[in-house]
Amino acid sequence: MLATPPDFDVLIVGAGISGIGMAAHMEMTCPNRSYAVLDRREKLGGTWDLFRYPGIRSDSDMHTLGFGFEPWRDEESIAKGERILDYLNRIADERGIRRHIRLDHKVLSADFRHEEARWHVTVETGGQQHVMTANWLFLGSGYYDYDQPYDAGFQGTEDFAGEIVHPQFWPANFDYSDKNVVVIGSGATAVTIVPVMAEKAAKVTMLQRTPTWIRSVPAKDGIANFLRKVLPDEWAYRLTRWKNVFLTDLMFKRSRTHPEQVADSLKDRARKALGDKYDPVALEPPYNPWEQRMCFIPDGDLFEAMKAGKAEIVTDQIDRFVPEGIRLASGSVLPADIIVTATGLNIAVMGKIAISVDGEPVRFNERYYYKHCMFSNLPNFAAVFGYLNASWTLRVDIVAEYVCKVMNRMDELGAEIVTPILAENHGLEEDDIFDFSSGYLQRSKHLMPRNSPVMPWRMNQDYRKDRDDLKNLPIEDGILRFEAAHSSANLQAAE
């Protein structure tokens, strides 16, 4: 073992769902390892602390967006942002995690040094930089750029006489009462904002270039609430979680095998909800369900706002902003006092942290995923990128559990370094890492790590299979190499 230990066994970057999840798993399964959770913000919560736009809520049910180890006990399954923050704060307090969290700590760079078997992590806090060391680095820093949202490049923004707001930087106490609002976009953020703003605004128009598949779901899960009355919370939560995992997976796979049937069902639901307000141009996308992420609206709130005449959907392209609003490609002008640009996010690979090994920069687009979370020839490192077709947290749970198992095996072997080894002449076929047509994903594919069609060199989109694989496949698979510092000796046990 090294004469001087690192500052921590593990540095976890990000105090949102991913970082809190990893910390909780360490408390449960690696209690003897030291760790710290670093976050650039002044409060924990990540996404749920950053976004403050009207109606901010989960875009999937909390029985799967919640952790497997901590039941979601609220009546509402589609939860408001503040309730999700309460949930994360309670976990941090009850599980002894908060004392490990260091806020206002922005990670700038991290260099792994083989001779020391540790990461040297440069952190900025209080305007000063210093270095922290750790044997392992776990990135739970999310997937999008906190500083720079996607700029769609609209012409004429300087001519617009009203206010332009991006959801990522929502002003405190922003008053939109009795204003005409145009929300540009058709994704989860737009369909969340529109019905809530419509409660106070004179009118809200959702301006979209292309429709999105939208499905109304109950805000409250009746089965979950019934089960909690007759079963212990843990049992009720587990049953509800697996029900929702199964139904979501079934719908996704059905969308891929029988897209016409799923599309017809979604159209029928929307027609029934909207009656004579149904507009196929606004609600029937030119692509199949789940080729992009589907939008869920709790209790049909968007449809209710449309029926009440407080909200509408316009499908057109933008020519330019003009003083009174937005001039469309069709020639008409949408009047607006406020324009909300819900046009998407920029993906930030590995939190924009400069990662290197022995001083050599790591280019992630040249590395392959290993078992959804590690990367080819990169030691003592893992990161979380959640599911596109299910709740983000489902991946967090299985990845955190797996990484803890790897670290425990290192202890058993007396290893200080573990690396997924991929030969230079590997001959792996490359697969599409994002089998989705969403703009923010397509824009970033050239930055992302590589994906093989088969495990283990893959980040998959099938939670039930992934869970079984990470739970049951052996840690020592002939690919992970365990070794000590100052030595290339392989410590992996004989198979």
Secondary structure, 3 states (H helix, E strand, C coil): CCCCCCCEEEEEECCCHHHHHHHHHHHHHCCCCCEEEECCCCCCCCHHHHCCCCCCECCCCHHHHCCCCCCCCCCECCCEHHHHHHHHHHHHHHCCCHHHEECCCEEEEEEEECCCCEEEEEEEECCEEEEEEEEEEEECCCCECCCCCCCCCCCCHHHCCCEEECHHHCCCCCCCCCCEEEEECCCHHHHHHHHHHCCCCCEEEEEECCCCCEEEECCECHHHHHHHHHCCHHHHHHHHHHHHHHHHHHHHHHHHHCHHHHHHHHHHHHHHHHHHHCCHHHHCCCCCCCCCCCEEEECCHHHHHHHCCCEEEEECCEEEEECCEEEECCCCEEECCEEEECCCCCECHHHHCEEEECCEECCHHHCEEECCCEECCCCCEEECCCCCCCCHHHHHHHHHHHHHHHHHHHHHHCCCEEEECCCCCCCCCCECCCCCCCHHHHCCHHHCCEECCCCCCCCCCCHHHHHHHHHHCCCCCCCEEEECCCCCCECCCCC
